[in-house]
Amino acid sequence: MKLITFISILQWIIIGGVAGYVSSLLLKAERQGCLIKIIIGIAGAFIGGFMMNMLFPPPQPGQLGGITGIGFVDSIINATVGAVILLIILEIILPGKQLGVDDGSKRSRRRR
């Protein structure tokens, strides 16, 4: 494996992990492990990248498009937006399975 391929895969994992973690914080998803967050973040990168390219196309060929124009930051923003959309769609399809609905039962078990 070439070094550039390894670095590219490592970037996907890091961006997916950050995006999955931030999206789970935003939506208060409690039932996800580290690997699931990375997978959701990577899948979210595809969704977010497609949507952001539709909304914010590059001004000229060869230039960076996106919100900030900084490639790594835009990648994290795109992946996070896509991961949030993916988690919302999964919650609509499978209610209560993805986000971990807090019904207050944990609070009632604690002693005050």
PyMOL commands that set and color helices and strands:
alter all, ss='L'
color gray80, all
select helices_A, chain A and resi 3-27+34-55+71-93+105-109
alter helices_A, ss='H'
color red, helices_A
deselect
rebuild
show_as cartoon
